[in-house]
Amino acid sequence: MPICLLSMTMKEEQMIVERKTLKLRERMKKLTDRKAQIERRIVEEMRRPMPDSVRLATLKRLRLRMKDEAAAIGRQLRPRPSQPSFS
């Protein structure tokens, strides 16, 4: 059953927003950890006498994907400007 936001109290609405924010922050942490792991693998591969160019390209694409997803989450976490009141 869909949630009707009009019938929610401000506190209930705030709790939903806080839960969503927490989930986004958790996802951001996982992305950051994964990106660091990928960075280490890139460095390791580049230190090899004959780095595998396909592996490097794959790792770099993964790193870019993590960066893009983290940026998208960052945009969602940014506070929205408050609406002007016309009272």
KENUNU-704681 format. One line per 2 residues: their letters; for each residue z, x, y of C-alpha. Coordinates in pm, 1 decimal, padded with zeros to 6 digits. Each point is the difference from the previous one (the first is absolute). Example, Ala and Ser with C-alpha at 12.3 -4.5 7.8 and 13.67 -1.06 7.14 Angstrom:
% residues 2
AS> 00780.0,01230.0,-00450.0 | -00066.0,00137.0,00344.0
This chain:
% residues 87
MP> 00000.0,00000.0,00000.0 | -00098.2,00152.4,00336.8
IC> 00273.5,00075.3,00246.5 | -00015.8,-00200.6,00318.7
LL> 00096.8,00236.6,00279.8 | 00060.8,-00287.4,00239.5
SM> 00292.8,-00128.7,-00203.2 | 00168.0,00340.5,-00030.8
TM> 00286.2,00108.0,00210.7 | -00037.1,00313.1,00206.5
KE> 00239.1,00177.7,-00235.2 | -00207.8,-00090.9,-00306.3
EQ> -00316.4,00113.1,00172.5 | 00166.2,00326.0,00101.2
MI> 00112.3,00060.0,-00359.7 | -00358.4,-00040.6,-00122.9
VE> -00125.6,00243.5,00262.7 | 00273.3,00249.8,-00090.2
RK> -00087.1,-00024.2,-00370.8 | -00366.6,00058.8,00075.4
TL> 00088.2,00294.6,00223.7 | 00218.4,00150.0,-00272.1
KL> -00281.0,-00029.6,-00255.0 | -00243.8,00163.0,00241.6
RE> 00242.6,00286.0,00066.8 | 00046.7,00052.2,-00374.6
RM> -00377.0,00008.9,-00047.1 | -00031.5,00245.5,00289.2
KK> 00256.6,00228.8,-00165.5 | -00190.5,-00010.4,-00329.8
LT> -00325.0,00077.6,00180.1 | 00158.6,00290.3,00184.6
DR> 00137.8,00142.8,-00324.2 | -00332.6,-00045.1,-00178.2
KA> -00190.8,00159.3,00288.4 | 00231.7,00303.1,-00011.0
QI> -00058.3,00028.1,-00374.4 | -00376.7,-00011.8,00053.7
ER> 00027.3,00263.1,00274.7 | 00179.8,00232.3,-00242.8
RI> -00269.4,-00054.1,-00261.7 | -00271.1,00080.3,00255.7
VE> 00175.0,00323.8,00094.6 | 00045.9,00091.6,-00366.5
EM> -00365.4,-00065.2,-00073.1 | -00114.9,00204.8,00298.2
RR> 00213.0,00294.3,-00115.6 | -00180.8,00016.9,-00332.2
PM> -00254.1,00281.2,-00036.3 | -00277.9,-00258.6,-00037.4
PD> 00110.8,-00333.4,00148.3 | -00157.5,-00307.7,-00153.8
SV> -00199.1,-00157.4,00283.4 | -00013.2,-00340.4,-00171.1
RL> 00376.7,-00004.5,-00047.8 | 00051.9,00106.4,00361.7
AT> -00231.5,-00272.7,00127.1 | 00182.1,-00258.5,-00211.5
LK> 00339.7,00113.9,00124.3 | -00116.8,-00000.9,00359.5
RL> -00135.2,-00354.0,-00036.2 | 00335.2,-00108.1,-00143.5
RL> 00180.7,00166.1,00288.3 | -00222.1,-00182.9,00248.8
RM> 00061.9,-00331.1,-00176.8 | 00376.9,00057.7,00022.4
KD> -00033.2,00087.4,00368.2 | -00204.5,-00313.4,00073.5
EA> 00242.5,-00225.3,-00184.3 | 00296.9,00159.1,00177.7
AA> -00172.1,-00057.7,00334.6 | -00058.3,-00366.0,-00086.4
IG> 00365.9,-00042.8,-00092.1 | 00102.1,00179.8,00318.4
RQ> -00199.0,-00251.6,00203.0 | 00177.7,-00285.4,-00179.0
LR> 00340.5,00154.0,00068.0 | -00063.1,00050.0,00371.4
PR> 00189.9,-00253.9,00207.2 | -00221.2,-00259.4,00159.1
PS> 00020.4,-00046.1,00374.0 | 00214.0,-00297.0,00087.0
QP> -00174.6,-00312.5,00116.3 | 00045.8,-00084.4,00367.6
SF> 00208.2,-00308.3,00054.4 | -00129.9,-00264.0,00236.2
S> 00325.6,-00186.9,00052.2
